[in-house]
Amino acid sequence: MAKAVIREGRINFFAASDITCYVLHGADGDLLIDTGLPQTRRAMLQWLRNYKIRWVFLTHAHADHDWNAAYMQKNGAKIILSVPDRDLRQDFLSQRVMPTAPRYAVRNVFQCVGGGILKSPRYDADIYFGEQDTGLLRTLGFDAEIVPLPGHTYGSSGILHQGVLYCGDAFTMLFRKPDITPHAVSPQMMAESLRVIQKIRPKWLACGHGLPVRYRDAEPVIAAYLSEHAEARTK
């Protein structure tokens, strides 16, 4: 179990097996962001005893984020997922990813092979939202807005809450340092989402892998990638 009290505010998170899940407090119950893999379930459920989970928000429908969604749903939570990722559930190869940088080329091969094998337990979301539904969470009692962040998947989305952008795999701390997500269904869309993050300038990025990172530490990495990406597009 892992939780942190951070100077600018409280970020409630559980981190295990390089996967990080978060909880937001609402007016009538709490919201879990992503659900982890089977080996993290037991410890995650122990952590969740501190909360009243009524909703689960999936930043995207890859197995390492939605594996325990069916379990949470069977136990009373309602699932929220983006429309573009509806067909991605249990079908990783329906949105085949590519490396975001040459150094991730080999890793991307293993990602596609592993993703094609892993199948999370079947579930159907209770709410599918579109780009126009950024205010959905407010109607459910949360002081938060949905932020579309496509690129890693077509439906990848985050949540902006009190200066923290819960960004899923739009950015990563997977390697214990700020880094660009290694894989994207569309590097061009991912670059646009990184520009969205630059405009928001949150205090913190709460990533789906690794611990939360201050935006000021992530911004140079984002700026460098966007500069390189812009150069690549002009060649």
C-alpha positions in Angstrom: 0.0 0.0 0.0 1.2 3.5 -0.8 -0.2 6.9 -0.1 1.5 10.3 -0.1 0.8 13.7 1.4 2.3 16.3 -0.9 2.8 19.9 0.0 0.5 21.3 -2.7 -2.3 18.8 -1.8 -3.2 15.2 -1.2 -2.8 12.6 -3.9 -4.2 9.3 -2.9 -2.4 6.5 -4.8 -1.6 2.8 -4.8 1.6 1.7 -6.6 2.6 -1.9 -7.2 4.2 -3.8 -10.1 5.0 -0.5 -11.9 1.3 0.3 -12.0 -0.3 3.2 -10.2 -4.0 3.7 -9.3 -5.6 6.7 -7.7 -8.7 7.7 -5.8 -10.6 11.0 -5.9 -13.1 11.9 -3.2 -16.6 12.8 -4.3 -19.7 14.3 -2.8 -21.3 10.9 -2.6 -18.6 8.2 -2.7 -15.2 7.9 -4.3 -13.7 7.3 -7.7 -10.9 4.8 -8.5 -8.7 5.7 -11.5 -7.5 2.5 -13.2 -7.5 -1.0 -11.7 -4.1 -2.7 -12.2 -3.3 -6.3 -12.9 -4.4 -9.6 -11.1 -1.3 -9.7 -8.9 -2.0 -6.3 -7.5 -5.7 -6.9 -6.7 -5.4 -8.2 -3.2 -3.1 -5.3 -2.0 -5.2 -2.8 -3.9 -8.4 -4.0 -2.2 -6.8 -3.7 1.2 -5.9 -0.1 0.3 -9.4 0.6 -0.9 -10.9 -0.3 2.5 -10.2 3.3 3.3 -12.6 4.5 0.6 -16.1 4.1 -0.7 -15.6 3.3 -4.3 -18.7 4.0 -6.4 -17.1 4.7 -9.7 -14.1 3.4 -11.7 -12.6 5.7 -14.4 -10.4 3.9 -16.9 -7.9 6.2 -18.5 -7.8 3.6 -21.4 -8.6 0.0 -22.0 -5.3 -1.7 -21.9 -5.1 -4.8 -19.7 -2.7 -3.3 -17.1 -5.3 -0.6 -16.5 -8.6 -2.4 -16.8 -7.9 -6.0 -15.6 -9.8 -5.6 -12.3 -12.6 -3.5 -13.8 -15.0 -6.5 -14.0 -14.3 -7.4 -10.4 -14.9 -3.9 -9.2 -18.1 -3.8 -11.2 -19.4 -7.1 -9.8 -18.9 -5.6 -6.4 -21.0 -2.5 -7.0 -18.8 0.1 -8.8 -19.8 1.6 -12.1 -17.3 1.8 -14.9 -16.5 4.9 -17.0 -14.6 4.6 -20.3 -14.2 6.6 -23.4 -16.1 5.7 -26.6 -13.0 5.3 -28.8 -11.7 2.6 -26.4 -14.9 0.6 -26.4 -13.7 -1.9 -29.0 -10.2 -2.0 -27.4 -11.4 -4.0 -24.4 -9.8 -7.5 -24.6 -8.5 -6.7 -28.1 -5.2 -4.9 -27.7 -4.3 -5.4 -31.4 -7.4 -3.5 -32.5 -5.3 -0.4 -31.8 -1.8 -1.6 -32.7 0.9 0.6 -31.0 4.2 1.8 -32.4 7.3 3.1 -30.7 7.4 6.8 -29.8 11.2 6.8 -30.1 13.8 4.5 -31.9 15.0 3.3 -28.5 11.7 1.6 -27.9 11.5 -0.3 -31.2 12.4 -3.7 -29.6 10.2 -3.1 -26.6 7.3 -2.3 -28.9 7.5 -5.8 -30.4 7.2 -7.4 -27.0 4.4 -5.0 -26.2 2.4 -6.1 -29.2 3.0 -9.8 -28.5 2.2 -9.5 -24.8 -0.8 -7.3 -25.4 -2.2 -9.7 -27.9 -2.0 -12.5 -25.4 -3.3 -10.8 -22.2 -7.1 -10.6 -22.1 -8.7 -8.8 -19.1 -11.9 -10.3 -17.7 -14.9 -9.2 -19.8 -16.8 -6.1 -18.7 -19.0 -3.5 -20.4 -18.7 0.1 -19.1 -21.8 1.6 -17.5 -21.0 5.0 -19.0 -19.1 5.6 -22.3 -18.1 9.3 -22.7 -17.1 11.3 -25.7 -14.9 14.4 -26.2 -18.0 16.6 -25.5 -18.5 15.1 -22.0 -15.6 16.8 -20.2 -18.0 17.9 -17.4 -19.4 14.4 -16.8 -17.6 13.9 -13.5 -19.1 17.1 -12.1 -22.6 15.7 -12.6 -21.5 12.6 -10.6 -20.3 14.8 -7.6 -16.6 15.2 -8.3 -14.8 18.6 -8.5 -13.0 17.4 -11.6 -13.0 17.6 -15.4 -12.2 14.9 -18.0 -9.3 15.8 -20.3 -9.1 13.9 -23.6 -5.5 12.8 -24.2 -5.5 10.6 -27.2 -2.4 9.1 -28.6 -1.4 6.2 -26.4 -4.8 4.8 -27.4 -7.5 6.6 -29.4 -9.6 7.1 -26.3 -6.9 7.8 -23.7 -8.2 10.4 -21.2 -7.2 12.0 -18.0 -8.8 13.9 -15.1 -7.9 17.4 -13.9 -8.6 17.8 -10.2 -7.2 20.6 -7.9 -4.0 21.1 -9.9 -3.3 17.5 -10.5 -3.7 15.9 -14.0 -4.3 12.2 -13.7 -2.9 11.5 -17.1 -2.9 7.7 -17.5 -0.2 6.8 -20.1 -0.1 10.2 -21.8 3.2 10.6 -19.8 5.1 8.2 -17.7 7.4 7.7 -14.7 7.8 4.0 -15.6 11.5 4.3 -15.5 11.6 6.3 -12.2 12.2 9.5 -14.1 10.0 11.7 -16.3 9.8 10.1 -19.8 7.6 10.0 -22.9 5.3 7.0 -23.0 7.2 4.3 -25.0 4.2 3.3 -27.2 1.4 5.1 -29.0 -1.3 4.1 -31.5 -0.6 7.6 -32.9 2.5 9.5 -32.1 1.1 12.5 -33.8 -2.0 12.5 -31.6 0.2 11.9 -28.5 2.2 14.9 -29.4 -1.0 17.0 -29.6 -2.0 15.7 -26.2 1.4 16.7 -24.8 0.7 20.2 -26.1 -2.6 20.1 -24.2 -0.7 19.2 -21.0 1.7 22.2 -21.7 -1.3 24.5 -21.9 -2.9 23.2 -18.7 0.4 23.4 -16.8 -0.8 21.3 -13.8 1.2 21.3 -10.6 1.4 17.6 -10.8 1.2 14.8 -13.3 -0.2 11.6 -11.7 0.9 8.9 -14.2 -0.4 5.4 -14.7 3.1 4.0 -14.2 5.5 5.3 -11.5 4.9 7.9 -8.8 3.4 11.4 -9.4 5.8 13.9 -10.8 5.9 17.7 -10.5 5.0 19.3 -13.8 8.1 21.5 -13.7 10.2 18.3 -13.7 8.3 16.8 -16.6 8.0 19.9 -18.8 11.6 19.8 -20.1 11.1 16.2 -21.3 7.9 17.1 -23.0 9.4 20.2 -24.6 12.4 18.2 -25.9 10.2 15.5 -27.4 7.9 18.0 -29.1 10.9 19.8 -30.6 12.3 16.6 -31.9 8.8 15.5 -33.2 8.4 18.8 -35.0 11.8 18.4 -36.7 10.9 14.9 -37.7 7.7 16.1 -39.3 9.5 18.6 -41.5 11.9 16.1 -42.9 
